[in-house]
Amino acid sequence: MKSTNRILKLPEVIQVTGLARSTIYLWMKDKAFPTQIKLGERSVGWLEKDIQGWLDQRISQSREEGGPK
């Protein structure tokens, strides 16, 4: 099966992650969020697999921290 590199634009990244635009760019600056890729002179996007991987990591970390003691 062939892998596809689906590109998400900012509104979809915001919807999928639940983060604000300013938080996304702040965390990118701090290297805590996947970086965007340049699509054109005035267009950027994020690889869906990068965003999903980031979400999976956050979920895993959250469950480890909040799990039964």
N, CA and C of each residue as an Amber inpcrd file, in Angstrom:
protein
   207
   0.8500000  -1.1870000   0.0000000   0.0000000   0.0000000   0.0000000
   0.8860000   1.2380000   0.0000000   0.5860000   2.1690000  -0.8460000
   1.4030000   3.3680000  -0.9890000   1.0220000   4.4080000   0.0640000
   2.0470000   4.9880000   0.6850000   1.8360000   6.0280000   1.6980000
   1.6180000   7.3760000   1.0100000   0.7100000   8.1660000   1.5480000
   0.4870000   9.4950000   0.9960000   0.9360000  10.5370000   2.0080000
   1.3760000  11.6420000   1.5080000   1.7900000  12.7570000   2.3470000
   0.7240000  13.8380000   2.2770000  -0.3200000  13.6800000   3.0500000
  -1.4140000  14.6530000   3.0620000  -0.9550000  15.9050000   3.7960000
  -1.2420000  17.0530000   3.2130000  -0.8760000  18.3430000   3.7800000
  -2.0850000  18.9510000   4.4720000  -1.8800000  19.4170000   5.6990000
  -2.9290000  20.1230000   6.4380000  -2.5930000  21.6070000   6.4550000
  -3.5830000  22.4260000   6.1670000  -3.4180000  23.8670000   6.2750000
  -3.7420000  24.2830000   7.7140000  -3.3780000  25.4930000   8.0780000
  -3.5070000  25.9630000   9.4560000  -4.8990000  25.7770000  10.0520000
  -5.9830000  26.1340000   9.3710000  -7.3050000  25.9380000   9.9970000
  -7.5700000  24.4830000  10.3940000  -7.1070000  23.5450000   9.5810000
  -7.3140000  22.1310000   9.9050000  -6.4090000  21.7010000  11.0650000
  -5.1710000  22.2210000  11.1020000  -4.2680000  21.9110000  12.2160000
  -4.8700000  22.4270000  13.5240000  -5.4310000  23.6160000  13.4890000
  -6.0910000  24.1890000  14.6620000  -7.2550000  23.3020000  15.0930000
  -8.0610000  22.8760000  14.1410000  -9.2230000  22.0320000  14.4420000
  -8.8000000  20.6780000  15.0120000  -7.7970000  20.0600000  14.4190000
  -7.3570000  18.7320000  14.8340000  -6.7040000  18.7620000  16.2220000
  -5.8950000  19.7860000  16.4760000  -5.1430000  19.8430000  17.7290000
  -5.8910000  20.5330000  18.8550000  -6.8020000  21.4280000  18.5060000
  -7.4960000  22.2140000  19.5260000  -6.6570000  23.3710000  20.0440000
  -5.5360000  23.6450000  19.3700000  -4.6440000  24.7240000  19.7880000
  -4.9700000  26.0190000  19.0540000  -4.6160000  27.1230000  19.6770000
  -4.7650000  28.4230000  19.0290000  -3.5990000  28.6510000  18.0660000
  -3.8150000  29.4850000  17.0900000  -2.7770000  29.8170000  16.1080000
  -1.5190000  30.3020000  16.8080000  -1.6780000  31.1960000  17.7750000
  -0.5150000  31.7620000  18.4660000   0.2630000  30.6840000  19.2240000
  -0.4370000  29.7200000  19.7980000   0.2220000  28.6340000  20.5270000
   1.0120000  27.7520000  19.5680000   0.4450000  27.4520000  18.4290000
   1.1420000  26.6360000  17.4270000   2.4540000  27.2930000  17.0380000
   2.4210000  28.5840000  16.7130000   3.6390000  29.2660000  16.2800000
   4.6310000  29.4400000  17.4280000   4.1570000  29.6640000  18.6330000
   5.0460000  29.7710000  19.7980000   5.7400000  28.4310000  20.0490000
   4.9880000  27.3450000  20.0200000   5.5630000  26.0220000  20.2600000
   6.4950000  25.6070000  19.1250000   6.2040000  26.0270000  17.8900000
   7.1310000  25.7580000  16.7850000   8.4580000  26.4610000  17.0460000
   8.3900000  27.6900000  17.4990000   9.5920000  28.4700000  17.8090000
  10.4160000  27.7730000  18.8840000   9.7280000  27.1720000  19.8670000
  10.3900000  26.4670000  20.9650000  10.7140000  25.0120000  20.6170000
  10.4760000  24.6280000  19.3510000  10.7190000  23.2640000  18.8760000
   9.8720000  22.2160000  19.6250000   8.6830000  22.6230000  20.0500000
   7.7780000  21.7280000  20.7700000   6.5800000  21.3260000  19.9150000
   6.5900000  21.6950000  18.6430000   5.5010000  21.3870000  17.7170000
   6.1160000  21.1710000  16.3470000   5.5500000  20.2710000  15.5380000
   6.1160000  20.0360000  14.1980000   6.2160000  21.3250000  13.3790000
   7.2930000  21.4300000  12.6410000   7.4820000  22.6230000  11.8090000
   6.6760000  22.5100000  10.5230000   6.3350000  23.6410000  10.0130000
   5.5790000  23.7120000   8.7680000   6.5060000  23.4780000   7.5860000
   5.9200000  23.1780000   6.4610000   6.6900000  23.0830000   5.2280000
   6.1830000  24.1550000   4.2650000   7.0940000  24.7230000   3.5340000
   6.7500000  25.7800000   2.5880000   6.1860000  25.1480000   1.3220000
   5.0000000  25.5730000   0.9560000   4.3350000  25.0400000  -0.2250000
   4.4580000  25.9790000  -1.4210000   4.6150000  27.2280000  -1.1340000
   4.7200000  28.2420000  -2.1720000   5.2230000  29.5190000  -1.5540000
   5.1870000  30.5810000  -2.3200000   5.7000000  31.8550000  -1.8370000
   4.9600000  32.3450000  -0.5890000   3.6510000  32.1410000  -0.5510000
   2.8520000  32.6070000   0.5900000   1.9550000  31.5100000   1.1510000
   2.4400000  30.2750000   1.0740000   1.6090000  29.1490000   1.5060000
   2.4550000  28.1320000   2.2790000   1.9340000  27.7160000   3.4320000
   2.6020000  26.6910000   4.2320000   1.5790000  25.6380000   4.6510000
   2.0750000  24.5110000   5.0690000   1.2170000  23.4490000   5.5640000
   2.0270000  22.5210000   6.4450000   1.3480000  21.5590000   7.0380000
   1.9820000  20.5770000   7.9130000   1.6510000  19.2000000   7.3840000
   2.5950000  18.2820000   7.4790000   2.3110000  16.9070000   7.1050000
   1.3700000  16.3060000   8.1360000   0.3150000  15.6840000   7.6570000
  -0.6650000  15.0790000   8.5490000   0.0040000  14.0590000   9.4770000
   0.9500000  13.2740000   8.9440000   1.6020000  12.2570000   9.7700000
   2.4420000  12.8850000  10.8800000   3.0050000  14.0790000  10.6570000
   3.7530000  14.7760000  11.7070000   2.8200000  15.2410000  12.8230000
   1.6740000  15.7930000  12.4260000   0.6980000  16.2680000  13.4130000
   0.1290000  15.0860000  14.1880000  -0.1940000  13.9950000  13.4960000
  -0.7360000  12.8180000  14.1760000   0.2930000  12.2220000  15.1290000
   1.5450000  12.1910000  14.7220000   2.6100000  11.6890000  15.5880000
   2.7660000  12.5400000  16.8330000   2.6770000  13.8500000  16.6630000
   2.7660000  14.7720000  17.7950000   1.5980000  14.5400000  18.7550000
   0.3890000  14.3920000  18.1990000  -0.7880000  14.1270000  19.0290000
  -0.6520000  12.7990000  19.7840000  -0.1920000  11.7680000  19.0940000
  -0.0090000  10.4640000  19.7380000   0.9740000  10.5690000  20.9010000
   2.0390000  11.3210000  20.6960000   3.0390000  11.5110000  21.7500000
   2.4450000  12.2440000  22.9490000   1.6840000  13.2870000  22.6880000
   1.0390000  14.0490000  23.7790000   0.0520000  13.1760000  24.5530000
  -0.7150000  12.3790000  23.8460000  -1.6730000  11.4820000  24.5020000
  -0.9310000  10.4860000  25.3780000   0.1170000   9.9110000  24.8450000
   0.9040000   8.9310000  25.5980000   1.5040000   9.5580000  26.8530000
   2.0960000  10.7520000  26.7290000   2.6740000  11.4460000  27.8680000
   1.6110000  11.7640000  28.9130000   0.4650000  12.1930000  28.4640000
  -0.6180000  12.5550000  29.3690000  -1.0980000  11.3440000  30.1660000
  -1.1990000  10.2190000  29.5200000  -1.6620000   9.0020000  30.1790000
  -0.6200000   8.4770000  31.1700000   0.6500000   8.6310000  30.8410000
   1.7130000   8.2090000  31.7570000   1.7130000   9.0690000  33.0220000
   1.5230000  10.3680000  32.8530000   1.5330000  11.2930000  33.9790000
   0.2760000  11.1690000  34.8240000  -0.8510000  10.9140000  34.1780000
  -2.1250000  10.9000000  34.8940000  -2.6410000   9.5130000  35.2440000
  -1.8280000   8.4890000  35.0160000  -2.2620000   7.1240000  35.2520000
  -2.3770000   6.8020000  36.7360000  -2.8720000   5.6130000  37.0480000
  -3.0220000   5.1990000  38.4420000  -1.6770000   5.1490000  39.1470000
  -1.7060000   5.4800000  40.4230000  -0.4610000   5.4860000  41.2270000
  -0.4590000   4.3900000  42.2220000
